[in-house]
């Protein structure tokens, strides 16, 4: 059953993310080289309020910020019958939640890039980044689901117990029992206990949980038992992609 759930979760991830690349996570106070799109708007997500963007306008970079988001774009020169796109590396300093992030950005002919700034909360976020560094986004989601099945997590995760009912179906009692935050990576797993009120066997599908009351930013869903007899309970794991610390 676990293997089947993983396969279903993988399909949901692919459907939800399409051809998107995994976001790049940037640590604080460490100069980091990144590639940004030289034709599209690039986004920077701060785990708190964005304070400032500092860059050299002479190198064709423009940007602004609002809330916990920053947006950077390179100017395109119109030469009449042709366009010239930026290709010169430049420094970009991002002041996020009163912490300075130093980026060495290279404008490149690629689609829009999203950078997520890691929260400088001691060594935990560094361990999490290392734990997930070489995994694409869909495999990061499956990794934390695997850990949730065994209920064995790295010590760098933040685990919060809960007891919150979610109105989802008249045939089901859905209760949020646990939230697991992976700081620095932008992932949160929610563990739900789901019990059947129905008088007959019912089938559960991952798509049932793609609902705003469950989460507005779902990345993946895995159901442990897909068929429930009357009164039977199963676990459901939902992976969110966080925009900021909550």
C-alpha positions, 0 to 999 in steps of 0.5 A, a space after each residue: 500500500 505504501 508503494 502504491 501511495 508513493 506512485 499516486 503522489 508522484 503523479 499528483 506532483 507532476 500534474 501540479 508542478 508541470 514543467 517547473 524547476 525546483 526553486 533554488 534555496 539561498 543561505 544567509 551571509 554566504 555569497 551565492 552564485 545563481 542564474 536568473 532569466 535575462 528576459 523574464 521577471 525573476 522572483 525572490 521569496 523572503 521568509 519574513 518581510 523584504 527590507 531592500 534590494 540593492 544592485 547596480 542599475 548601470 548593469 541593466 538590472 531593475 527590481 522592486 519588492 513588496 511584502 515578502 517578495 522581491 522581483 528582479 528583471 534585466 533591461 532588454 535593448 531594442 536595436 530595431 531589428 534585433 534585441 540585446 539581452 543582458 549577459 554581464 554578471 552582477 552583485 545583488 544584495 537582498 535585505 530580508 528580515 534584516 539579514 543580508 543575502 549576497 547573490 552573484 547573478 548571471 543573466 541567462 537565456 532561461 525561463 523565470 527563476 524563483 529564489 527562496 531565501 533560507 531562514 537563518 535560524 541556527 544550524 537547522 536550516 543548514 542541515 535541512 538544505 544539505 538533506 535536500 540539496 540534490 533532490 528536485 522538488 517532487 523528490 523532496 516531497 516524496 522524501 518527507 512523505 516517506 519519513 512521515 510514514 515511519 514517523 522518524 524525522 531528522 532532528 532539524 525538523 520542527 514538529 507541532 502537534 495539533 487537533 483540528 477538524 477539517 470539514 471535507 466530506 459528510 462521510 469522513 471525519 478529517 483531523 489535522 494531527 501533526 505539522 512538520 516544518 522543514 525550515 530553509 527548504 520551504 516545505 511543510 507536511 501535514 498529517 491527517 487522520 481520516 475516519 469513515 462515517 459511511 455505512 458502506 465501504 468507500 474509496 479515498 482518492 488523493 484528489 479529494 484532499 486537493 482542497 483549500 480547507 486542507 491547504 491553499 498551496 498543496 504540492 503532494 498528497 499520499 493516502 495510506 489506505 484507499 478503501 475504508 470500511 465503516 468506522 475504519 481510519 487511515 492516515 493522509 499526508 499533505 505536503 505544502 510549499 510554504 511562502 514564508 514562516 507562519 
